[in-house]
């Protein structure tokens, strides 16, 4: 399987910054060209408007004076590169003067269109910009009646022919179509010069911008490099939190997550060290006792004495095995967090509790105890770890059996409290109980209540409290109200767990 290439944060940020820039650059060139064309077109259109205004004014005042200007059909434009064409037409379409190649406007059939108009047209294979307007001329003197245009002869009309283009009905004056056309070469050249003046500097600015982005991005990730160097300089046993003030604001959540990981790692290492120290301390005495008992049994010659020594060795092995199992249970409970290990599931609390009761029932019967198990008929849904809840119930039940004298009773009850959304696990016994002054102390590892007549390790309730803490549960100790004797007040241990939604 090919090795996956490591991602580069510097490269990705640089790509996201430069790729859009390089994509927008051609778009900006196109927009600049369109804007340059619009800018270049405006002054030339204004020039056309001035020309047609002069020609229209001459034709309106005295059409005969406009014809000599039309004799110069081709004149140089203001730039000296484009050709200017002029034309006068009657409403019927007859060319009165100028270049006959200029076509009629699209609305020539309605020659009453007022104002100046502009259009583009192909003339002789060349694209021209044409300005045109209709100009009223000639009114009969003394009558106030407008001249009525008549059909002019074909071909350009001489000056005296214009006198016959008059109206006689008094409704509308005679109209002339005035057109002035100009080539687009100068406009295109000006637009190109504008684009060139804008684009050419960009060929210098864009590479410089890329270099500045590269340099700025490199300077921007310097704090990351410094943070990395500080972490590398740390000692292997330094698990103190990283100062977030030394990191950029954008990676503060990452630093906070690393600090959380360091905290959990420190807690795990502390738990392991404590487990090793506790195991070494607690196992030293029973193992030394086993060694002495084995040496004593090896020196025995009497069969009865030898059997007694072997029975004592067996009991010591049982106590040592129980101690080791409890140490391992405490270590597993401390290191296997419900949330951190992802083992939290929705389960029926009756199942792990019933399994623990069935597992320890023979021990209670061998001691002559009455063992009772009470649970509601419906499921008690909680969120947790089945193995740890089973271990919790075993430790509670083991303590109850151990500290209850023969003939007593032990009861395990499960109750549902819908008002508080809780499920309660209760373990009740008729044993020696725990004095109120010591109920906070018994949760410490290896703490044992004196005068109970039972040789234990003091780890049972520590395991119970650790498992309850991981499940968000509370532990409550109280006297058993069913006991009346002063020397055996009994004990009730209640575990309150939050209910969960039933699984789908």
N, C-alpha and C positions, 0 to 999 in steps of 0.2 A: 504494500500500500504506500503510495507516494506521501512523503512528509508534507504536512500543510505548512505553507509559507507564513511566517510570522507577520502580523499586520503592523504597520507603522503609523502611529498617530500623526507624526509630522507630515508624512506623505499623504495621508487621507485629507488632512486639513488643507494642505497645499493644493491637492487636486480639486477640492470643493471650492477653492478660491480662484484658481487660475482657469479651470475649464469653463466656468460661466463667462469669465472675462474674454477668453479667446472665442467663445461662441457669440458674444454680444458685439465683438469688434466688427465682423462683416456686416452685422445688422446695422450698426451705427454708420458704416460706410454707405449702405443703401439709403438710409434715412437722410444722411447728409447730402447725397446726390439729389434726392427729391426736393429737399429744402433749397438746395442751390439752384435747381431749375426754377422753382417758384420765385426765388429772389432775382434770378437773371431775367425772367420773363416780365417782371413788373416794369422796369424802366423802358424796355422796348415797346411794350404795349402802350405806355404813356406817350412814347414818341409817335406811334401810329395814331393815337388819338389827336395829338396836336396837328399832324399832317392832314388828317381827314377833316379836322375842324377848320383849318385854313382853306382847304379845297371846297368844303361845303359852304363856307361863308362867301367865297368868290362866286360859286355857282348860284347861290341864292340872290346875291345882289345884282350880278351881271354875268350870266352864263357865258357870254362871249369872251370875257377876260380869262375864264378858266381853261378854255380850249388850248391856248398856247402852252400852258403848263402840262397838259396831257400829251402834247407832242413829244415830250421827253418821256417815252414809255418806260425806259430803263435808266434809272439813275443810281448812283452809288448810295448806299446806306451811310449812316453816321460813322460806322466803323470802317467803311471802305471795302467791306467784304461781301455784304448781302446786296441783292437786287431789289429795288422798290418798284412796284407796278401800280398804276393808277387807272381808274376807269369811271366814266359817266354813262348811265343807262336810263332810258325812258321806262315808264311803268310797263310798257309792252315788252320790254326786254331788248329793244333796239339799242345798240352801242352808239352813243353820241360822240364819244371820244375816248382816247386812251388805249390800253392793251385789251384786245377782244378775247384773250385767252382766259381772263378771270371769269369763273362761273357765277351764275346767279345764286343768291342766298337761298336757303331751303324754303323760306316763307315769302318768296318773290311774288307769289300769287295774291298776297295780301299786302300791298305796298303802303299800308297805313301804319306800319310798325314804327313807333316813335323811339328816339334815343339811339345811342351808339351801340353797336354789336360787334363781337369778335368771334372768329371761328378759324379752324385749321382746315386746309384743303390741299389736295395734290394737283399741281398745275405743271404740265410738261414733265412729269416724273419727279417733280421736286415738291417737297412739302413747304407750304407757305402759311404765314399767319395773316389773315385778312380782317381788316376793320371796314365796316359798312354802315350807312345810314340813309334814310330817305330825307330829301330836302325839298320843301315847297318853293316854287318860283313863280314869278309873273302874275300880276293882278291887273285887270283892265282899268285904265285911268278914267276917273270921273264916274264910273258906274258902281264901284265897290263890289263888282262881281269877279269871282276867281276864274282864272283861265282854265278851260277844259282841254286836257291833252288829246291830241289827235295822233293817228298812226303815223310815225315818222318813216321816211324812206329807209331802205336797207343801206347798211354801211354807215361810216362816220358821217355826222351831219356838219355842214359848214356853219359858221357863226350866224349867218342871216337866217338859217333854217330854224333856229331856236325860237324866232319870233312867232312861228306858227303853232308852237306848243302852248296853247292857252285854252282855258275853259270858257264856255259860253252859258252854262246852265246856272252859274252863281252858287253852286253847292260846295265844290271842293277846288282848291288851287291845284295847279299842275305840280307833279312830283318828279324828282330826279333821284336815281340811285347813285350814290357816291361810294366807291370802293378804293381802298389803298391796301396793297399786299406787300409783305416783306419776308425775305428768307430767314431761316432759323439758324444759319451757321454761326452768326455772332452770338446768339443766345446760348447755343451749345458750347461755344468756346468759353464764354463767360462762366457758365455753370461748371465746366471742367476746371477752370482756373480757381474757382471758389473751392471745389472739392479737393483739388491738388493742394491748395493752401491750408486746408483743414486736415487732410489725411497724412500728408508727408510728415508733419511734426509728430503724428501718432506713431510712426515707425521708430521714432526715437523715444517717445514717452512710454509706450507699452513695454519695451524691454527693460527700461529703467524701473517701471512700476513692478514688473515681475521680480527684479532683483531686490527692490525695496520690500516687497511682500516676503520674499525668501528670508531676507535678513531680519525683518520684523518678527516673523514667525519663529525663527531660530532664537531671537532674544526673548520671545514670549514663553518658550518652554524651558528657559534657564532655571526658573524656580523648581520645575519638575526634576531636572538633573541634580539640583542642590539637595532636594528632598531625598532622592535616591542615594546620593553620596552620604547623607546623614544616617540613613537606615543601614547602609553597608558598613559604616564605621561602628555600629553598635556591637556591644559584646553579646555573645550567644545567650547569656543568662539575663540580659536586660530586656524585660518585658514591660517596661513602663510605657504609658500611652505617648503617642506622638503629639507634639504641640501643634494644634491646628492653626495657630496664629502664624506659624512658619510656612504654611502651605497656601497656595492660591485658593480663592473663594470657590472656584469652579470644582476643585477636587476635594473640598472639605467633606462631602458625604463619603468619598472613598477613604479618606483618612479616618473618619469616624468609624467606618466598617472595619478598617484594619485595627483600630484601637479596641473595638469590641472583640475581634478575633484574638488579639493579644490578651485581653482580660480573661476570655474563656480558656485560652491556653495556659495562662498562669494559674487559674483555678484548677485545671486538670492536673498540672504538674504538682501543685500544692496537695491535691487529693492523693496523688500517687505517693508523694513523699510521706504524707501522714499515714497512708495505708502501710507502707513499708515499715515505718517506725512502730506503728501499733502492732503489726503482725510480729515484728521481731521481739517487741516487749512482751506480748501476750503468749507467744509460742515458746519463749525461752524457758519459762518455769515448767510447763507441762512436759516439754521434751527432756529437760534435765531430770524431772521425776521419772519419766519412762526409762531413762538410762540407768538411774539408780535402782529402779525396781527390776530391770532386766539383769543387772549385775548381782542384785541380791538373790534373784531366782536362780542364777547360774551357780551360786554357792550352796544352794539348798541340796540336802541329801535325803531329807524326809519327803515322802510322796505327798502328804497332806499339806505341808508347808509350801511345797513347790506349786501345787494346784492353787493354793490361796494367793500366791504371788502372781500366778498367771491370770487369775480372775481380776486382781487389782490392776494388772497391766491392761487387761481388756477394757475395764472401766475407764482407765486413763486414756486409752485410744479412742473410746467413744466420746469422752469430753473434748479431747483434742480435735477430733473430726468435726464435732459440732461447732467448736470455736472457729476452725478453718472455714467451714461452710458459712458461718455468719460473717466472718471477715470478707469472704468473697461476695456475699450478698450485699454487704454495705458498700464495697468498692463498685460493684455493678450498679447499685442504686445511685451512687454519687456521680458516676461517669456516664450512665446511660440516661440522659435527660429525655423526657418525652418529646418536647418540642424540637430539641437540637438533633435528635436521632431520626425524626420523621416517622416514629413508630406509633404515634397517637392515632387511634381509630375509635369509632363509635362501637361500643360493645355492651352486652347485657351484664350488669354487675353480678347477677346471680351466678353466672357460670364460673368465674375464677374463685368466688367465695365458696360455692358448693364443692368444687374440686379440692380446695384446701381442707374443708371439713372432712370429706371422705378420706383424705390422705392421713389425717391425724386422728381419726376416730379410733383405730386400734390402740393408740397410746392412751387415750382417755378411758377406754374400756379396761385395759390392763391395770390401770390405777384405781379402778372402781368408781369412776365418775359418771354422772348422768350428762350426756351430750345432747343438746337440743339445737335444731336448726329451723329457723322460721323465716320465710320469705313470701312476698306478695305473689299472687298468681300471674300477674302481668310482668313484662320485662322492665328492668330499671336501666334505661339508657344513659351511659356516661361516656365521657371522652377520656381515653387513657390507654395504658399498656397492660394487656391481660397478664403477662408474666409477672410484672411488678406488683399488680394488685393481688395476684395469687401469693406472692412472697410476703406482702404486707399482712394478709389474713393468716398465713402460717405462723408468722412471728407473734401476732396477737394471741392466736389460739395456743401456741406452744407455751407462752408465758402464763396464760390462764391455767393450762393443765399443770404446769410445773409448780405454781404457787398455790394451788387448791389442794387441800388435804383429801385423802381418800374418803369417799362417801359424799363428797360435795357435788356440785353441778356446774356446768359450763354451758352457756347459751350464746348462739350466734344469731343475730336478728338483722334483717334488712327491712328498711322502712322507706316509704315514699312520702315526701313532704311537698305537695304541689304548690302550696302557698309561697314557699321560698325557693321553688325550683331546685330542690336538693334531694339527694338520696343519702341515707344514713346507714352506715355499717356499725353495729354495736356488738361488742364481745363482753359478756357478763360472766363473772365467776363469784364463787363464795369463798375465796381464799383470804390471804392475810392482808391484801389491799396495799395502798401506798398512802402515807401520811400527806396531808395537804402541803406541808412545808417542803416536801421533797418532790412534788409533782413536776416542778420545772427542771429539777436536776436530773431526773431519770432519763431525759432525752439526750444527755451527754454520753458520748461513747465510753464504755467501760465503767460507767458509774453504777454501783450496786447498792441496794438498800440493805443495811446490816440487820441481823436478827431475823431473817426470813427462813433460815434453815435450808436454803437451797443454794447450791453451788452453780452459779451462772457466770456468763461473761460480761453482762451489762451492755450488750449490743442490740438486743431485740427491739427496744423502743427507739433507739437511734435509727435503725433501719426503717421502722414504721414512719417516723417523722420525715426522713429524707424522701421516701416514696410519696408521702402525702404532700410534701412541698412541691414536688415535680408535677403533681396532678392538680395543684391549686386547691387542695383540701385542707381542712382544719382538724386538729386532734384535740379531743376533750377527755379529761380524766375526772371521774367522780366515784363516790362510794356507791355500792350496790344497795338500793332501797329494800331489796328482798332479804338482806342479812340483818339480823338483830344482835348477834353475839359481838361483844366488844373486841375480842381477840381476832375475829375473822370478819372485818367489815365488808369484805368483798371489794371488787373493783369493776367499774364499767368504763370501757374505752369506746368512744364514739368517733367515727370518721365521717365528716360531712363533705360530700362530693357534689359538685354542680351537675345538674341534669343536662343532657344533650338532646338534640333533635333526633328522632328515629331515623335510621338509615333508609334511603330510598330503595 
